[in-house]
Amino acid sequence: KKGYPRFKKSSRSVEYNTSGWKLCPDKKSVNFTDKKGIGKLKLKGTWDLWRFDVKLIKRVRIVSRADGYYVQFCVKVDNSETVETTGKIIGLDVGLKDFYTDSNGYREPSPRFYRKGEKRLKFYQRRVSRKKKGSANRKKAINRLGRTHLKVSRQRQEHAKRLGTKLPQEECSLYSW
């Protein structure tokens, strides 16, 4: 279409501080009381909110992702862990060829999640391009492509988290250069 460029909407998330939402007494659903018309949402997941007092919940955010909507709770918790030092020191060099190389000579190979998923992404991008603009099937194809991109990004995040928790457990002091 002619005219100004249409940018992506900035409303991929809605954030509430302490007002505009109310946790149900069973703590299995949230009722949004503002005038946006969201209403009651049933909560699914592994984290149980019954552990936390409602006053400890500082923020509630509704996030739209390719595979659905998520409710995020920001909870104020005192988290203090005591770690016994082993006296070991290790240096890390983060690179492109290898994920990291440590000072002992160990090289963690890069998992290359994007390269492994490229064939799938290419397939779904081609399917999107073949659909007629504005059709319902195009929207479905775009959703499927978005979920594939989301899977790749989640694989990358999970890999980084696993290494981020594994290394400090094995070695005590980490230095990167």
Order of alpha helices (4+ residues) and beta strands (2+ residues): beta-beta-beta-beta-beta-beta-beta-beta-beta-alpha-alpha-beta
